[in-house]
Each structure stands twice: as structure tokens, then as C-alpha cells.
Amino acid sequence: MTASTAKSGAHRLMRDLLPTYKELWEPSASGSGAQRSDAYGDWYAEHIHSFLPGTWVISGHHQGLGEIQMLLEAVRKIWTVRSIFHHNNYWLGEDTICTEWFSTNEVWTGVRCRNSGLTRQTFVEGQVFEWQEYTDSEFFEEMHAGWRGVVGPELGSHLSRYACSGPPSYPDPALNEWPLETSLSDGRHCAPSEMRDRLAGAIEFWKAPRSGSRDLFADDVDVLFQGRSWPLGGHHRGREGVERVFLVAGRIWPRPSEIVKTEFWANEDSVLIHWFTRNETWKGRSCRNSGWAVWKFEGERVTEWRNYLDTSFYAEVLDGWREAVGPELGLQLPNWPQPTGSRYPDPMAHE
């Protein structure tokens, strides 16, 4: 069997799995008002490994089905009204299903909130053996404040972040946890034929984003970063907004980031990018991080650029960024006014 034939067969398995997989996120394929099934965990292999960035309830590394079951039990205590998924986007790879989700849920305090994020699940013989999930960790920290008391020490002993006493929550940013990087495949060879040129453009851009062609972006492109405490959080609109993003990046990371690795997927209208970087802040502090970008296309131009990363990490490591950015540039940023009190006063207005 050739490598190409093996890849084709694996991708075919992902296509065959997708309808059933969707039922866990969209029962009856409704696409709205859907409730995540408790059968979600039935897909997990005995040796599953999960990673979610941040310091909230299910963040960190968890190894093995037994630990994941404890993690899901903690979720049931924290989210007393389970998540409703309003809209999902899917990308298929050789052995992966990636899902961008938009949801509403309710925590034990009675607060309802909405959120979005990116989940990657990697399969072997129809079972998930790697689970990664990125969402606005800063938002979840605030919405779930006090979760340790709700979970309790017995269940908490199974949770990676239960004993975390920070801040600092990231004492050595240069050794910040990357997600599970045992993968040797992505979705670039599984892209729909009509998306091949756009995928090629994205691959070229992400070799060196600061010097990448701005012609890829529509005049009215909307760039969204989650997070309230770091410089790039919020919406940046138009090509002027894109330029501003890179100007700010140049202030807080004076040297262009080293792109350690990128992975790509494509569906019928968007390209998904998983990126890994090393860089150094204006304070001379080395750090590494990873995240996801979703590029939605209309025609040949990117009209939406959504980003999912560990916002708690950036909030901590980039503390003091307003002085580095300065008011002339900073006043043009959504996060320039420093939040006082709650960073997310209206959880149902969260992106």
C-alpha cells in the first residue's frame, strides 16, 4: 500500500465517521438548540491524552480514559446546564476532525454565558486518542471562579489544575506547554479541490506572517482575537485593522516570531491553521505558544480571521503592554481602556 493510498483510506474513514460525530454536537443534525450528548466520552480510547490551555477546570494534560471520565464528572458539576451548540464548522484531515463551535451554557452560579472555541480530535481505528481544545481561557477563569470549592478535593485530585495556586500561572513562559504534538499529519492533502489555491496562499503566508501579502484580505475583513487583558483582544476591521495588528505585534514582540510548525486543514469555504511559535517580548522574556486561526473566504479574499489561543497566558506574560505600545497606537485598540472590575460584565455578549 502506498503512502497516498493509506492517506486516502484514512481520510475516507473520517468522512464516514463525521455524520455520527456530528450527532454528538448536533443531535438530529439540527444545527441549533442542540445539546451535547453524555455519550461524547464513548468515543475515547483507553489511552486517550487531552490538553486544554489555561488554568480553569479541565485545563492541562490528562492521560487515560479513567482521568478523562473524572474530568467529565467535574464538567457536570460546573456546567449545571449543559452546552447548547448553535453553530459548528468542521474540517477533516487524514486522521482528524476539527470543530469550531459556538455555544451557550450555564454554570453552577446560575450565570449564563456564550463562548466559542476550537476542538481537534485525532483518531485511531475510529476512537479518539488525542483531544485538544482551545477557548478563551481568561473568560473561563472568570466565569468559573471558585470552581475548586465546587469540585472538591476528591474529584479535584484527578484534575491537572486543581492544585495550581498562581499567579504566576506561567512561571517559565519559555517552557509554556504546547499541546499534544505527536501528530505527523494534518488536512492539507484532504482539501476540497476548489480550495487548493486558497490553501496554498495560506501556507505561504504563514511561513512569515509579518511579511505575508496583505492582498489576501478583503477590504472589510474582520479580525477577531478573544481576551480582554492583552493588546490584540477584540475586533480589528479592514486592512487597516490587519496592519494595526502587525504594528502592535512589532511593539510587544520586537523580533519576528519563529514559526516552529504549522498545520493546515480546509473545508468548502475556510482554511484552518494550527501554529506554534517562539518569540521574545519587549522585556526580553522568551516565550513559546500555540493557537489556531480560521480564515473564511469569499471568492479569493479572506473576509473573517478568527483566532483561538491561551488568552490567560498572554494576559500574564504581556502585563504592562500599554507602556510598550504607547497611547498613539494603543488608543486605536479595543482593549486599550484597562478593564476595571469584571473583565466580562455581560457573559452573554462574549464573542
N, C-alpha and C positions, 0 to 999 in steps of 0.2 A: 504494500500500500504506500503510495507516495504521500509526502507531507501535504500537498494540495488536496488530495483526496481525503486525508484524515481531517483537515480543517473544514472541508465542505460537509463531511459527515457530522462533525461536532456541531457546526452551526445549524444543520438541519435538526439536530436534537433540540437546540434552543428554540427553534421555530415551533417544533412540536410541543414543547413544554409551555410556551407562552400563554395559550388560551387558559390552561388550568391555573397557571401562575397569576394571571390577571384576576381570577375569581377571588383570590385572597385579598386583593386590593380593591376590586370592583365586583362584589357579588352580583351575579346575574348580569355581569358586564354592563351595569347601569351607568358607570362613569360619574355619578353624582349621588350624594346621600348614601354612600356605601360605607359599610363598617368592616374594618379589618377582622379577619377570622382568627379565632384562637388556634385554628389548625395551621397557622403560619409556621409554627415550630416543627410540624410534621415533616417539613422538607429538609431538616437539618441532619447532616451526617454525624455519626458518633464522635468524630474527631474535629468538629467544626471549630473555627477560630474566628472571633469577632473583634473588630476595632471601631470605636467611635471616639473622635477627638473631644476634648473638653473635660470638665470636672463634675458634670452632673450625673444623674442616677446611673445610667448604663454606659457611661464613657469608659474608655480604656480598653485594655485587652482582656478577653475572656476565652478560655480554652476548654473545649469539650462540651458535649451535649448537656451534661449534668449542670454545669455552671450556667449555660445559656437558659436552661429551664428555670433556675433560680433568678436569673436576670429578668425573665418574662414575668415571674411572680412579683418581682419588685415593681415592674411596669403596671401591673394590675392594681397595686396599692396606690401608686402615684397618679395614674390616669384613671380616675373612677368612672369617667365616661370615655369610652374608647374612641380612637381616632376615626373621624369621618373623612374619607378622601374624595375631594371634589373634582380633581383633575390629575391625570398622570401622563407622563411621557415615557416611552420605553425605547431602549436601544439594545440590539442583540449583538453579541460577539461570538467568537469561536466556542467559548465555554462560559459566557457571562450573560446575565440580564441586568441592565442598569435601569433604574427607575427614578425619574424626577417626580416628586409628589407635592401636592398642595392639600393641607389638611386642617381640620378643626378638632380640638379635643377639650376636655375639662379636667382640671387637676383636683386633688382632694380638698382644696380650699374652696371649691365652687367657682373658681375663675375659669372662664372660657377663653381660649386663645387659638389663633390660627398660625400656621407656620408652613414652611416649605423646606425641602431638602433633597439630597441625592443618595440613593442606595445602590450599592453594587453587590451582586451575589455571584459567586463563582461555583460552578457545578462539576461534579464527577459522578457519572452514571446516574444522573437525574437527582442527585442530592447536593445540597449546599454545603461546601466545606470552608468557604470564606465569605464573611459578611462584613462589609464596610458601610458606614453611613455618616454623612456629613450634614449638619444643620447649623443653625445659628446658636452656637454653644453659649454665648453671652446671654441671649434671650432665654434659653432653657435654664441657665443658672438662676436667673431672676424669677422666672415663673415657678421653679421648683425649690426655691429657698426653704430650708427646713426639712428637706426630704429624708435626711438621715434619721430624724426622730420618727418619721412615719414608717420607714422601712424596718428600723430596729436592728440591733447588733447581730442577731442570729442570721437573719437573711442578709444583712449588710456584709457579713464576713465573706460572702461569695461575690461581692461587688468590688471591682478594681479601685474605685474612687472613694469607697466608704471611709477609709482612714485618712484621706487627704485633708491636711489641716491648713493649707495655704491661705492667703498668699505668702510668698510667691508659689504659684501653682506650676510654674515652669522655671525651676531653678537654673537649668542649663539649656538655654534655647538652642545652642549648637548641637545638642543631642535630643532635641524635641522628637517625640515619637512620630515616625511616619506610619502610614497604615500598613496593611499586610502586603508586602511587596515580593511575593513568591511567584507572581504571575509572569508567564512568558508569552502571553497573548493578549490581544485586545479585540477591537472590532473593525479595524481598518480594512481587512480583507473581506469583510462581510457587508460593506456599504452598498446601498442600492446604486445601480448603475447611474441614475440621474444625479447622484450626489458625489460622484467620484471627483469631479473638478473642484467642487467647493471643499471637499475633504482635503484635497491636495493643497489648496490655498491655506487652509487652517494649519496643516502640518508644517508648511513653510513658514508661516507667521510665528508659530510657537517655538521655532529654533532660536529666535532672538526677538521677543515681543516688543521691546522698546524701539527697535529699528524696523519693525514689520510695517508693511504697506497699510496706510490708513484708507486706501481706496476700497478695501474690503467692507467698510462700514457705510451704511446708509446715512444720508444727511441728518435724518431724525432718529438715529439709533438710540436706544435706551439701555444704559449700562447700570446694572444693579449689583451692589455688594451689600450683604447683610452686616449687622453690627452697628452699635451706637457710639462706641468709645474710641474707635480708631479712625484715621483720616479718610479712608476711602468709603466708609459706610454710606449707604443711601443711593439715590438715583443720580446719574450723570447723563445728561441728554445731549444728543447731537455729536457731531465730530469734534466740536469744541470741548464737549464733556470728555471725550476719549483723550484728547490732547491734555486736558487738565489732569486726568488720572495718571498719565505718564509723567507729567511735570511734578506732581506730588510724589510719585514713586521715586523720582530722581532726588528729591529732597530727603526722604526718610531712608532710602537705600541708595546712597551716592554712587556705588558701583553697580553696574547691571548684574542682576541675579544670574547665578549659574543654573542653567536648566539641566537638572540631573537626569530627568527622564520624563517623557510624555507618552500618554496612551490615548487612542482615539477610537470613537465609535461614530456611526452616522445612521440616522433614520431618514424618513422621507422629506424632512424639511429642516433638520438641525444636525449640528456636529457637537459631540460631547468630548471634552478634553479633560484628562486626569494629569495633573502636573506636579512635579517635585522640584523644589528649588533649594539652593543655599545662597545666602546673602549676608550682608553686614549692614547694620543700622548706622545712622549718622553719629551715634555714640560709640562706634567701633565695636559693637556687640555682634558676634557671629550668631547666626540662627539658621535653621532649616525648617521647611514647612511644606505642606502639600494641600491640594484642593482641587476643585472641579469648576469647569466653565462650560456653559451651554450657549452655543451660538445658534440662534434661529435665523434662517434665511428667508428672504422674499426675493425671488429672482437670484441674482448673483451677489447680493449685498446682505450683510448681517444687520438685522433690524432690532434684535434683542440680544444682550450679552448678560447672562445671569451667572453669578459666582457663589459657590458654596465652599466655605473654609472655616477654620477654627477661629472664630471671632474673639473668643476669650484669650487665645494666645496672642493675637495682635494687640488687643487692648492692654495686656500686661507688658509685652516686650516693647511696644511703641509708646509707652507712657511718656508724656512730655512733648509729643509730636507737634503741638501747636507752636511752640517756640521755633522748632526746626522749619516748619512750613511757612510761618510768618503770616501776618494778617492780610497782606495784599492778595495772596493766593488763597489763604485759608478762608476768607470771608465768602468765597465762591463755593465752598464745600458744604454739603448738607449737615455734616457733623461738626462744623466749626463752633457753634454755641455749645459749650460744655454742659452736658446734662446735669441737672440738679435733682436730687431725689430719685424717683423711679426712672430708669432709662427707657422703659416701655410702659408708659402710663395707660395705653389702650391696647391690650394684648390682641384684641380682635382687629386691629388695624395693622398688625405686623405683616411684613411682606411674605 
